[in-house]
Amino acid sequence: MIFANVSDYREQARRRLPRFLFDYIDGGAFSETTLRSNVEDLSRLRIRQNVLRDVSALSLETELLGQKFAMPVGLAPIGLAGLTARRGEVQAARAAHKAGVPFTLSTVSACTCEEVAKGAPNPFWFQLYVIKDRGFMRDMLARAKAAGASALFLTVDMPVPGTRYRDMRSGLSGGGPMQRRLMRLMQASVKPRWSWDVGLLGGPHTLGHVSSVLGKSAGVEEFWAWMGANFDASVTWKDLEAIRSQWSGPLVVKGILTADDARSAIAAGANGVVVSNHGGRQLDGARSSISALPPIADAIGGKATVFMDGGVRTGLDVVRALASGANGVLLGRAWVYGLAARGEHGVSEILRIIASEMRTALALSGHSRIADVGRHTLDLDD
């Protein structure tokens, strides 16, 4: 099979993964309106074509959070991603290192921060949830720092879990425990490549960081119960201030959709924000990330680093986001499709495709450097 774009990798991931894993990665909340809006609203943004400009020396290089990278793209934190390929987060981190871009490790990853640090030479970014178990949070901050994490991404848009119909229907979260286990077993049995690569050879099959609380034998069922009991609906900006006092490096707040919340995050000590609706997995009907981006960039641009995620499927989408005010763009589903389809090589290919598409968009819009992209790059109605 020839893989021309992210959509091709998505199809291969669908063929290879058990349904419960593919639907978890691919799906969104409720009727998935926001998930679709993320993609559709990006695709509607037009780029202004400019000709007869010298674009013979293109550069995608940028600086984010005090580090230089090959392009303004990073791998977003994705829970359970490491179960889509053998020791998946380590493979993804290696691919990110080779491409010269940052990798962000989720708290609810299969591989621990220590394993990722050992398996990939680049410093990584670490994502943390605000949960009731503050002792677990303090421990994770200490572990991430000791493992060499250079920045902390604090996800704040999960005071309660989103309602995800696909997960209920697939056996990941719906029905009783025995019914769910049986459904997942049946789905895995018809995916022999995944069952061999991950099921038989990819252990331990635990969420590494959470196993420190639940025990090494804990599986998906125990994890969902723990997460359900630990979502903290009482979280406020004071909690962000407390976390800021415990983390000395760059701190980025992920899950911001309004300019007011962006200002509050910076006032509480954050160095940046991720304009994000959790990939359409939380509040269905919330505005798309790209539509929320410009007013947030106007409010805090120049004072803090502005990232965006949600709906990014091409390098052209990355340029659209940068032109709308982002300093950097985080790829979510795109890199997991690559990982599920072809492991480390798949993630490397996704990043190569994105970079190639960015260069094309840059050249045809008349820009030589990524730093030259701005609102003038968009072909907006006068």
C-alpha positions as CSV (number, residue, x, y, z in Angstrom):
1,M,0.0,0.0,0.0
2,I,1.2,3.5,-0.9
3,F,0.8,6.0,1.9
4,A,0.4,9.5,0.4
5,N,-1.1,11.3,3.4
6,V,-2.5,11.1,6.9
7,S,-5.8,9.7,5.6
8,D,-4.0,6.7,4.1
9,Y,-2.4,6.0,7.5
10,R,-5.7,6.3,9.2
11,E,-7.2,3.6,7.0
12,Q,-4.3,1.3,7.7
13,A,-4.6,1.9,11.4
14,R,-8.3,1.0,11.2
15,R,-7.5,-2.2,9.5
16,R,-4.8,-3.2,12.0
17,L,-6.2,-2.2,15.4
18,P,-9.0,-3.9,17.4
19,R,-12.1,-1.8,17.2
20,F,-12.0,-0.6,20.8
21,L,-8.6,0.9,20.3
22,F,-9.2,2.4,16.9
23,D,-12.5,4.0,18.1
24,Y,-10.9,5.3,21.2
25,I,-8.2,7.1,19.1
26,D,-10.4,8.1,16.3
27,G,-13.7,9.0,18.1
28,G,-15.1,12.0,19.8
29,A,-17.8,13.0,22.3
30,F,-21.6,12.6,21.7
31,S,-22.3,13.0,17.9
32,E,-18.8,14.2,17.2
33,T,-19.9,17.6,15.9
34,T,-16.8,19.4,17.3
35,L,-14.5,16.6,16.1
36,R,-15.8,17.3,12.5
37,S,-15.7,21.0,13.0
38,N,-12.0,20.9,13.9
39,V,-11.2,19.4,10.5
40,E,-13.8,21.3,8.4
41,D,-13.1,24.8,9.8
42,L,-9.4,24.4,9.1
43,S,-10.1,23.2,5.5
44,R,-12.2,26.3,4.8
45,L,-9.3,28.7,5.5
46,R,-7.8,29.9,2.2
47,I,-4.2,30.7,1.8
48,R,-3.2,33.7,-0.3
49,Q,-1.1,32.7,-3.3
50,N,1.8,34.9,-4.1
51,V,4.1,34.5,-7.1
52,L,7.5,35.6,-8.4
53,R,9.1,35.6,-4.9
54,D,12.4,34.0,-4.3
55,V,11.5,30.8,-2.3
56,S,14.6,28.8,-3.3
57,A,15.9,28.6,0.4
58,L,13.0,27.4,2.5
59,S,13.3,27.1,6.3
60,L,10.8,25.6,8.7
61,E,13.1,26.0,11.8
62,T,11.6,27.6,14.8
63,E,12.0,28.0,18.6
64,L,9.4,26.9,21.1
65,L,9.7,27.2,24.9
66,G,13.3,28.1,24.7
67,Q,14.3,25.1,22.4
68,K,15.1,25.1,18.7
69,F,13.2,22.6,16.5
70,A,13.2,21.6,12.8
71,M,9.6,22.8,12.4
72,P,6.9,24.3,14.6
73,V,5.2,20.9,15.0
74,G,5.1,18.6,18.0
75,L,3.5,15.3,18.9
76,A,0.6,15.9,21.3
77,P,0.0,13.7,24.4
78,I,-2.3,10.8,23.6
79,G,-3.6,8.4,26.3
80,L,-3.3,4.7,25.5
81,A,-1.2,5.4,22.4
82,G,1.4,3.0,23.5
83,L,-1.0,0.1,23.1
84,T,-1.4,0.7,19.4
85,A,2.1,-0.6,18.7
86,R,4.8,-2.4,20.8
87,R,6.0,0.0,23.4
88,G,4.5,2.6,21.3
89,E,5.5,5.8,23.1
90,V,9.1,4.9,22.9
91,Q,8.9,4.3,19.1
92,A,7.1,7.7,18.7
93,A,9.6,9.5,20.8
94,R,12.5,8.1,18.7
95,A,10.7,9.2,15.5
96,A,10.2,12.7,16.9
97,H,13.9,12.9,17.9
98,K,15.0,11.9,14.4
99,A,12.7,14.6,12.9
100,G,13.9,17.2,15.3
101,V,10.5,17.9,16.9
102,P,9.2,17.6,20.4
103,F,7.3,14.6,21.8
104,T,4.8,15.0,24.6
105,L,4.2,12.0,26.9
106,S,0.7,11.5,28.4
107,T,0.3,10.7,32.1
108,V,-1.9,7.7,30.9
109,S,0.7,6.2,28.6
110,A,1.7,2.6,28.3
111,C,5.4,3.5,28.7
112,T,6.7,5.4,31.7
113,C,8.6,8.6,31.5
114,E,11.7,6.6,32.6
115,E,11.3,4.2,29.7
116,V,10.8,6.9,27.2
117,A,13.9,8.8,28.5
118,K,15.9,5.7,28.2
119,G,14.7,4.8,24.8
120,A,14.8,8.2,23.1
121,P,17.8,10.6,23.5
122,N,15.8,13.9,23.2
123,P,14.3,15.7,26.2
124,F,10.6,15.3,26.1
125,W,7.6,17.3,27.2
126,F,5.2,15.8,29.8
127,Q,1.4,16.1,30.2
128,L,-0.4,16.0,33.5
129,Y,-4.1,16.0,34.5
130,V,-5.4,17.8,37.6
131,I,-6.9,15.0,39.6
132,K,-8.0,14.5,43.2
133,D,-5.0,12.4,44.1
134,R,-2.6,15.3,44.6
135,G,0.0,12.9,46.0
136,F,0.0,11.1,42.6
137,M,0.4,14.5,40.9
138,R,3.4,15.5,43.1
139,D,5.0,12.1,42.4
140,M,4.5,12.5,38.7
141,L,6.0,15.9,38.7
142,A,9.1,14.6,40.5
143,R,9.4,11.6,38.2
144,A,9.0,13.7,35.0
145,K,11.6,16.2,36.2
146,A,14.0,13.4,37.2
147,A,13.5,11.7,33.8
148,G,14.5,14.9,32.0
149,A,11.1,16.4,30.9
150,S,11.9,19.9,29.8
151,A,8.3,21.3,29.9
152,L,5.0,20.5,31.6
153,F,1.7,20.5,29.7
154,L,-1.2,20.7,32.2
155,T,-4.6,19.5,30.8
156,V,-7.4,21.4,32.4
157,D,-10.5,20.6,30.2
158,M,-11.4,17.3,32.0
159,P,-13.1,18.1,35.3
160,V,-15.5,15.3,34.2
161,P,-15.0,12.8,31.5
162,G,-16.6,13.4,28.1
163,T,-19.5,11.2,26.9
164,R,-18.1,9.1,24.1
165,Y,-20.6,6.8,22.4
166,R,-18.0,4.9,20.3
167,D,-16.2,3.8,23.5
168,M,-19.4,2.6,25.0
169,R,-20.3,0.6,21.9
170,S,-16.9,-0.9,21.4
171,G,-16.6,-2.4,24.8
172,L,-14.0,0.0,26.1
173,S,-16.3,1.7,28.6
174,G,-19.9,0.5,28.0
175,G,-21.7,-2.6,29.5
176,G,-20.5,-4.7,32.4
177,P,-16.9,-5.7,33.1
178,M,-17.3,-9.3,31.8
179,Q,-19.1,-8.1,28.6
180,R,-16.4,-5.5,28.0
181,R,-13.6,-8.0,28.4
182,L,-15.3,-10.5,26.1
183,M,-15.9,-7.8,23.4
184,R,-12.3,-6.7,23.5
185,L,-11.0,-10.3,23.3
186,M,-13.1,-11.0,20.3
187,Q,-12.0,-7.8,18.6
188,A,-8.4,-8.6,19.2
189,S,-8.8,-12.2,17.9
190,V,-9.5,-11.0,14.4
191,K,-6.5,-8.6,14.4
192,P,-3.6,-11.2,14.4
193,R,-0.8,-8.7,13.6
194,W,-1.8,-6.4,16.5
195,S,-2.3,-9.5,18.8
196,W,1.2,-10.7,18.1
197,D,3.0,-7.4,18.1
198,V,1.3,-5.8,21.1
199,G,-0.7,-8.5,22.8
200,L,2.0,-11.2,23.0
201,L,5.2,-9.3,22.6
202,G,4.4,-5.8,23.7
203,G,4.0,-6.2,27.5
204,P,3.6,-5.2,30.2
205,H,0.0,-4.3,29.3
206,T,-0.4,-1.6,31.9
207,L,-0.6,2.1,32.0
208,G,2.9,2.6,33.4
209,H,2.5,5.7,35.6
210,V,-0.9,4.6,37.0
211,S,0.4,1.2,37.8
212,S,2.5,2.8,40.6
213,V,-0.9,3.4,42.3
214,L,-3.0,0.5,41.2
215,G,-0.3,-2.2,41.0
216,K,1.5,-3.8,38.1
217,S,-1.3,-6.3,37.4
218,A,-3.9,-3.6,36.9
219,G,-5.5,-3.4,33.5
220,V,-7.9,-1.3,31.5
221,E,-10.8,-2.0,33.9
222,E,-8.9,-0.9,37.0
223,F,-7.7,2.2,35.1
224,W,-11.1,3.4,34.1
225,A,-12.4,2.9,37.6
226,W,-9.4,4.9,39.0
227,M,-9.8,7.7,36.5
228,G,-13.5,7.9,37.1
229,A,-13.0,8.3,40.8
230,N,-10.2,10.9,40.4
231,F,-11.5,13.5,38.0
232,D,-11.6,16.6,40.1
233,A,-14.6,18.9,39.3
234,S,-13.5,21.3,42.1
235,V,-10.3,22.4,40.3
236,T,-9.8,26.2,40.1
237,W,-7.0,28.6,39.0
238,K,-5.6,28.3,42.5
239,D,-4.6,24.7,41.7
240,L,-2.7,26.0,38.7
241,E,-0.8,28.4,40.9
242,A,0.0,25.6,43.2
243,I,1.4,23.4,40.4
244,R,3.3,26.4,39.1
245,S,5.1,26.6,42.4
246,Q,6.1,22.9,42.1
247,W,7.4,23.0,38.6
248,S,10.4,25.2,37.7
249,G,10.4,24.7,34.0
250,P,8.1,26.0,31.2
251,L,4.4,25.3,32.0
252,V,1.8,25.2,29.3
253,V,-2.0,25.0,30.0
254,K,-3.8,22.8,27.6
255,G,-7.5,23.1,26.9
256,I,-8.1,26.8,26.4
257,L,-10.8,28.1,24.1
258,T,-11.4,31.7,25.3
259,A,-9.2,34.8,25.5
260,D,-10.3,35.3,29.1
261,D,-9.1,31.9,30.1
262,A,-5.9,32.4,28.3
263,R,-5.2,35.6,30.2
264,S,-6.0,33.9,33.5
265,A,-3.6,31.1,32.7
266,I,-0.8,33.5,32.0
267,A,-1.7,35.5,35.2
268,A,-1.4,32.2,37.1
269,G,2.1,31.7,35.9
270,A,1.8,29.7,32.7
271,N,4.3,30.3,29.9
272,G,1.9,29.3,27.2
273,V,-1.4,27.7,26.3
274,V,-2.7,25.1,23.9
275,V,-5.9,26.2,22.2
276,S,-7.7,22.9,22.3
277,N,-11.1,21.3,22.7
278,H,-9.4,17.9,23.5
279,G,-9.8,16.8,19.9
280,G,-13.6,17.1,20.1
281,R,-13.6,14.4,22.9
282,Q,-15.0,16.5,25.7
283,L,-17.7,19.2,25.1
284,D,-19.4,18.4,21.9
285,G,-20.7,21.6,20.3
286,A,-17.8,23.6,21.6
287,R,-16.2,25.8,18.9
288,S,-13.4,24.4,16.8
289,S,-9.8,25.1,17.9
290,I,-9.0,27.0,14.7
291,S,-12.0,29.4,15.2
292,A,-11.0,30.0,18.8
293,L,-7.3,30.6,18.0
294,P,-7.2,34.2,16.6
295,P,-8.8,36.0,19.6
296,I,-6.6,34.1,22.0
297,A,-3.4,34.9,19.9
298,D,-4.5,38.5,19.9
299,A,-4.9,38.5,23.7
300,I,-1.6,36.8,24.7
301,G,0.5,36.7,21.6
302,G,4.0,38.0,22.3
303,K,3.5,37.5,26.0
304,A,3.4,33.7,25.9
305,T,3.7,30.7,23.5
306,V,0.5,29.8,21.7
307,F,0.0,26.2,20.6
308,M,-3.0,24.7,18.8
309,D,-4.3,21.2,18.3
310,G,-7.4,19.7,16.8
311,G,-8.2,18.7,13.2
312,V,-4.7,19.0,11.9
313,R,-4.3,16.5,9.1
314,T,-1.9,18.1,6.6
315,G,1.1,20.5,6.5
316,L,-1.3,23.0,4.9
317,D,-3.3,22.8,8.1
318,V,-0.2,23.7,10.1
319,V,0.4,26.7,8.0
320,R,-3.3,27.7,8.4
321,A,-2.9,27.5,12.1
322,L,0.4,29.5,12.2
323,A,-1.2,32.2,10.0
324,S,-4.1,32.4,12.5
325,G,-1.7,33.2,15.3
326,A,-0.2,29.9,16.6
327,N,3.5,29.7,17.4
328,G,3.4,25.9,17.3
329,V,1.0,23.1,16.3
330,L,0.5,19.7,18.1
331,L,-0.4,16.7,16.0
332,G,-2.6,14.2,17.8
333,R,-4.5,11.5,15.9
334,A,-2.2,12.0,12.9
335,W,0.9,10.6,14.6
336,V,-1.0,7.7,16.3
337,Y,-2.4,6.6,12.9
338,G,1.2,6.4,11.8
339,L,2.3,4.5,14.9
340,A,-0.6,2.0,14.6
341,A,0.0,1.4,10.9
342,R,3.8,1.1,10.8
343,G,5.3,1.8,14.2
344,E,8.3,4.2,14.4
345,H,8.6,4.3,10.7
346,G,5.0,5.3,10.3
347,V,5.4,8.2,12.7
348,S,8.6,9.3,10.9
349,E,6.7,9.2,7.6
350,I,3.8,11.3,9.0
351,L,6.3,13.9,10.1
352,R,8.0,13.8,6.7
353,I,4.7,14.2,4.9
354,I,3.7,17.1,7.1
355,A,7.0,18.9,6.6
356,S,6.9,18.4,2.8
357,E,3.3,19.8,2.7
358,M,4.4,22.7,4.8
359,R,7.2,23.5,2.4
360,T,4.9,23.4,-0.5
361,A,2.4,25.7,1.2
362,L,5.2,28.1,2.3
363,A,6.6,28.4,-1.2
364,L,3.3,28.8,-3.0
365,S,2.3,31.5,-0.6
366,G,5.5,33.4,-1.3
367,H,7.3,32.8,2.0
368,S,10.9,31.5,2.6
369,R,10.8,31.3,6.4
370,I,8.1,29.9,8.7
371,A,8.6,33.1,10.8
372,D,7.2,35.1,7.8
373,V,3.8,33.5,8.0
374,G,1.1,35.7,9.6
375,R,-2.5,36.9,9.1
376,H,-1.5,38.3,5.7
377,T,-0.9,34.7,4.6
378,L,-4.6,34.0,4.8
379,D,-6.9,35.0,1.9
380,L,-9.6,36.6,4.0
381,D,-12.7,38.3,2.7
382,D,-12.2,42.1,2.6
